[in-house]
Amino acid sequence: MWTVDDRAPRFVPALPGEPLRDIPYGRPTPVCYLRAVGNLTLRDRAAIGIVTLSIVGGLLAVLFGSYDTGISWAVDDLGRLRISDIEHPSQADRDGIVPGLIAAEVNGATLLELPEYQYGNPDPANPDAPLPVTGTSPSEPTVHSVDTWPGITRAPVDSLALISHDGLRTGGPDRWPVQRYDYPGTAAFSQSQAAFLPGLLLLVAGIWFLRSSRAAASLRELAIPLAVAVATPFLVAPIVAVGSLATISIGGILTIAAMVPLADGLAEHVEDPDQRRAVRWLIGGLALGATVAVIGSAVGDQRLEVETLVWALTGGIALLPGLVAAGPVDLDRLRAGSVGPGGLLQATELAVAGATPLMALWTHAPPFVWPLGLWLVAIGLAGRFTVRPLARLATRATLQRDLVVAATEAERARLAADIHDDALQELTLLVRRLEASGDTEGAEIGRTVADRLRAICGDLRLPILDDLGVGPALDWLVLRIERLAGGEVRLERADDARHNPDVELAIFRVAQEALANAVKHGKPPIIVRYRSTANGISLAIDDAGPGIADDAPESAEKSGRFGLLNMAQRAEQIGAILDVKRWPGGGTHVALEWRPR
């Protein structure tokens, strides 16, 4: 059972002159968000499924697993313990161990005692002479510790001494060709078992904190994927530490899969649709590359270079979309108020969310605190001494912008009232007196001036906007603009709901500025699409001109195009999403979308 999230579809034009269709633009990006019963998205459910497999696999490895060198044992006809099979690939296989070799020593226990020379006492007359050989002990290779073999064959291999049949046949007390191997993986597996509990704590504490009111809104919707991405490397550490092809591959693939839901959630915060699509392709490419690297590490030699590649590719799955979604911090826009405190904090939060799993992947040694712990401490300190001061700067800029907008609107209203109540009334009386005196030409001039004053009053503050709403006000505006455009200006509107007067005023001002730019810089036909529902307001304005430059919205203030800056500030004031771009075939597209909070 599914319900539609409060973030509703966006209704924007496909191309100028075409009917409305549902396509995503701006932030957030999907046409609609589906939420499952229990407030869990499909992304959340995928992350929960992945972490469940990780917990089950890690717990089984902790309880029943051990480091696997890939060696299988058997007893030959002479009662000696020999290697019956070698798993391919495995560490023993990489060490060149082959079936048929006989175990002389396993984990410090002697299984096959080889003859060694026994020496007599030194000659007192010649103390520097070699000691005399009195015999060998034992006289021939002797099997020992037979009763301990079942335990030895089941236990992990720490150290190993092997000899071949040819070595037994041709060797002697002074030259037994014994090959010795040490496997620190057994100790590493014991250490990796200690990572499972921190992983569980990170998972539970992370979800609890990120879904609480203490966390930012942008992170609350990513609570489960982010906690899963950070905790999974710890949960699967016992699986990977088993050391076989299957366990290394399974643990690595589970870790890669845990990064994908978080990466997808971060990609949704990328504003540009084309850039968002490219990021998702890169996520898939990184996931595929990381999978190939993990399997290559399991099959081949687990060198530092290969492990570093696996770490970089796996961590990059979430890091890349986090950095792209955050974008660069423009201090000029920050001071101007174009980027509010919410935008700055969200950008920082998205970048941190993308980088944290990378630090979790780096934390792979006991006590499983560094460097993830240092990273979390650094985040806290940065938030306290860096991000929050910048957010305060943005808050002041936003407050100043809002005060300017409010003062401008108040001044507009005062001027409109003064003109209407004083100058326009007196001018109307003058026109009547001129008509009464027979001066028809003067009366006509007075009526023309009165009409212009009424139009100015309408520009300053439309009574129709206050009384009837944005739709009727746009009707009036389109009729007026059409006289200036020299071509078709068409309005398509659907008024199903009224909203806050300040919101409607801001949307009308954006439409007013966009239409003025379309007349000045574009050409007809100009299409205005307006839709108001209980779920929000959508506005789109398209013209058939050459189109706005790609960098125009970013360089508006520097180049003196205050119309674009005014639209951006109006949208930011009410928390709306403004999208200004050029269509591939020409023409400028201005889209604004507002949703009630």
C-alpha positions, -999 to 999 in steps of 0.1 A, spaced: 0 0 0 15 33 -11 6 70 -6 18 100 -24 42 122 -4 34 159 2 60 168 -24 36 167 -53 43 165 -91 56 195 -109 35 208 -138 59 225 -163 58 228 -201 76 203 -223 83 230 -249 68 264 -256 33 259 -269 30 223 -258 5 211 -232 15 207 -196 32 175 -185 47 162 -153 84 165 -154 108 171 -125 129 203 -123 145 221 -94 148 205 -60 135 180 -51 136 162 -84 112 132 -87 78 136 -102 65 123 -69 78 106 -39 62 73 -29 61 65 7 52 31 21 30 26 51 51 32 82 67 62 65 94 41 48 104 48 12 115 22 -13 150 35 -7 146 29 30 133 -6 24 162 -14 1 187 -2 28 170 -22 55 171 -54 34 208 -49 27 217 -43 63 196 -72 74 217 -95 52 248 -79 66 237 -84 102 228 -121 96 260 -128 77 282 -110 102 265 -127 131 270 -162 116 307 -153 109 312 -142 145 295 -173 160 307 -200 136 333 -186 113 371 -187 113 399 -176 90 400 -199 60 434 -205 44 418 -228 18 435 -260 30 418 -294 33 434 -322 53 435 -360 50 455 -389 65 476 -410 42 483 -447 44 512 -442 68 491 -422 92 506 -388 83 485 -356 79 487 -343 44 470 -317 23 443 -333 3 430 -302 -15 436 -264 -19 407 -240 -26 412 -218 -56 417 -190 -51 428 -188 -15 457 -175 5 473 -210 5 469 -212 -33 485 -177 -36 514 -190 -14 520 -219 -38 509 -247 -15 498 -278 -35 479 -309 -25 501 -339 -13 524 -319 10 528 -335 44 523 -315 76 554 -315 98 541 -288 121 507 -270 125 501 -241 149 533 -249 168 524 -286 173 548 -312 159 530 -338 138 559 -353 120 592 -355 139 621 -355 115 654 -372 124 681 -348 137 717 -355 145 726 -362 181 760 -349 192 785 -361 218 807 -342 242 835 -320 229 871 -333 228 891 -318 257 922 -320 237 908 -301 208 879 -279 220 875 -261 187 868 -293 168 832 -300 156 812 -320 180 811 -357 172 779 -372 158 767 -400 179 735 -409 159 701 -395 149 669 -391 169 645 -404 159 660 -429 136 633 -422 109 604 -397 104 579 -404 132 543 -394 134 533 -375 166 501 -361 182 477 -383 163 451 -379 190 451 -341 184 446 -342 147 408 -338 146 411 -306 166 440 -294 145 422 -300 112 392 -280 123 411 -251 139 423 -221 119 459 -223 107 482 -198 123 515 -213 113 525 -243 91 555 -264 82 553 -287 52 575 -312 35 570 -331 2 573 -368 -4 604 -362 -24 618 -341 4 613 -369 28 630 -394 5 660 -372 -5 664 -351 26 684 -358 57 690 -345 92 712 -317 80 690 -307 50 653 -314 54 635 -292 28 608 -279 51 587 -250 39 572 -227 67 542 -204 64 526 -179 88 490 -168 85 483 -136 106 447 -137 91 436 -158 120 445 -131 145 429 -105 121 397 -125 121 395 -124 159 400 -87 158 373 -82 131 348 -99 153 351 -69 176 338 -47 148 304 -63 147 291 -47 179 302 -11 170 285 -16 137 252 -25 154 256 6 177 263 28 148 232 15 130 208 20 159 222 52 172 226 67 137 189 60 128 177 73 162 197 105 159 192 112 122 154 107 125 151 129 156 145 166 157 182 171 165 192 163 129 187 185 100 156 181 77 178 171 47 194 143 68 162 130 83 149 118 50 183 100 45 184 87 81 182 50 73 204 49 41 230 70 58 231 49 90 232 17 69 260 30 47 281 39 77 274 7 98 276 -19 70 315 -19 67 317 -28 104 289 -54 102 305 -73 73 340 -71 86 338 -107 102 325 -120 68 354 -105 49 379 -116 75 371 -153 68 393 -148 38 378 -171 12 367 -161 -23 330 -163 -14 332 -144 19 354 -116 5 331 -112 -25 299 -113 -4 312 -88 22 325 -64 -5 293 -66 -25 271 -60 5 292 -29 14 288 -16 -22 251 -23 -22 248 -4 12 262 27 -5 237 28 -34 205 39 -15 224 68 1 239 78 -32 205 77 -48 190 99 -21 219 124 -24 215 124 -62 179 136 -58 192 168 -43 211 176 -75 191 205 -90 199 202 -127 181 172 -143 209 165 -168 235 167 -141 214 145 -119 211 119 -147 249 120 -152 255 116 -115 233 85 -114 252 70 -143 285 77 -125 271 60 -94 263 29 -114 298 30 -130 315 33 -96 294 5 -81 303 -17 -111 340 -8 -109 340 -14 -71 324 -49 -76 350 -58 -102 378 -46 -79 363 -66 -49 362 -98 -69 397 -91 -83 409 -87 -47 393 -120 -37 407 -139 -67 441 -123 -69 467 -110 -44 452 -87 -18 478 -60 -22 476 -25 -6 471 -10 -41 441 -32 -48 426 -26 -13 430 12 -18 413 10 -51 384 -9 -36 382 17 -8 382 47 -32 356 32 -56 332 20 -28 335 53 -9 331 73 -41 296 59 -47 282 81 -20 309 108 -20 304 119 -56 266 127 -54 271 143 -20 297 168 -34 277 175 -65 245 180 -46 263 204 -22 278 224 -50 304 252 -44 298 278 -17 295 312 -34 303 338 -8 291 367 -30 257 351 -33 258 343 4 264 379 14 237 390 -11 212 367 5 206 346 -27 216 316 -6 197 314 26 210 298 58 189 267 50 206 263 16 241 267 31 235 243 59 219 218 36 248 220 12 272 213 41 250 184 54 249 167 20 286 169 15 292 155 50 266 127 45 285 117 13 319 117 29 311 99 62 308 63 46 342 68 31 356 74 66 337 44 79 354 23 52 388 36 64 381 26 100 391 -11 97 414 -17 127 408 -21 164 395 -4 184 374 7 154 373 43 165 398 60 142 395 77 118 356 77 119 356 90 154 380 118 145 358 126 115 326 129 136 344 151 162 357 173 133 321 176 120 309 188 154 337 213 157 333 226 122 295 230 127 302 249 159 329 272 147 326 274 109 292 264 94 270 281 120 288 315 117 283 313 80 247 304 85 243 334 108 258 355 80 233 341 56 205 347 81 214 383 84 216 387 46 182 370 42 166 391 69 180 423 53 166 411 19 132 404 34 132 438 51 140 454 17 112 435 0 87 443 27 97 480 27 94 481 -11 59 466 -10 49 490 18 62 519 -2 44 507 -33 11 504 -13 16 539 1 23 555 -33 -7 537 -48 -29 549 -20 -16 585 -23 -21 585 -61 -55 570 -59 -68 590 -30 -53 624 -38 -39 630 -73 -64 607 -91 -94 621 -73 -84 657 -80 -77 648 -116 -111 633 -120 -127 665 -106 -106 685 -131 -118 664 -160 -154 670 -150 -148 708 -148 -132 708 -182 -161 690 -197 -185 713 -180 -167 743 -194 -167 729 -229 -129 721 -231 -133 686 -246 -96 685 -257 -83 693 -222 -108 668 -207 -95 641 -230 -60 648 -221 -70 646 -184 -87 612 -189 -56 599 -206 -34 610 -177 -59 594 -153 -58 561 -171 -20 562 -169 -22 569 -132 -46 540 -127 -22 517 -146 6 529 -123 -15 522 -93 -22 487 -107 15 481 -111 22 493 -76 -5 472 -59 -33 455 -77 -67 455 -59 -76 425 -81 -47 406 -67 -58 412 -31 -95 405 -39 -95 376 -64 -60 362 -64 -31 355 -88 -52 340 -116 -74 370 -123 -44 393 -117 -25 374 -144 -55 378 -167 -52 416 -163 -14 415 -167 -15 393 -199 -40 416 -216 -18 446 -208 14 429 -219 -1 417 -251 -5 453 -263 33 457 -259 45 424 -271 32 427 -307 21 391 -308 3 364 -289 5 362 -252 -16 334 -238 -25 324 -203 -35 289 -192 -46 288 -156 -63 266 -131 -74 283 -99 -84 257 -74 -72 273 -41 -61 306 -26 -30 309 -5 -12 334 18 -14 369 4 24 374 7 29 342 -13 5 353 -40 21 387 -42 56 372 -46 44 349 -74 27 377 -92 58 399 -90 79 370 -105 54 367 -133 54 404 -138 92 405 -141 94 374 -163 68 388 -187 86 421 -189 118 403 -197 100 381 -223 87 413 -241 121 430 -239 145 402 -247 123 375 -263 95 374 -288 59 360 -292 43 336 -287 46 340 -250 28 313 -230 20 317 -193 9 286 -173 -4 290 -138 -19 263 -115 -29 267 -79 -41 238 -58 -42 230 -21 -8 213 -26 9 244 -39 14 268 -69 32 262 -102 40 290 -126 58 287 -160 65 314 -186 80 305 -220 88 327 -250 101 320 -285 131 344 -284 168 335 -287 170 324 -250 188 334 -219 225 328 -215 234 298 -195 253 318 -169 227 346 -167 211 336 -134 245 333 -117 259 365 -131 228 386 -128 240 408 -100 275 414 -114 261 423 -148 234 446 -134 204 424 -144 185 431 -112 153 416 -127 166 381 -124 180 388 -89 146 403 -79 129 371 -91 154 349 -72 149 369 -40 111 368 -43 113 330 -47 137 326 -18 115 348 4 86 324 2 107 292 0 98 285 -37 120 269 -64 129 291 -93 143 277 -125 154 300 -153 170 283 -184 172 283 -222 154 256 -242 177 237 -265 158 250 -296 157 286 -283 135 305 -260 136 312 -223 118 291 -197 110 306 -163 94 282 -138 85 287 -102 71 262 -78 59 267 -43 47 241 -18 31 250 16 53 240 45 
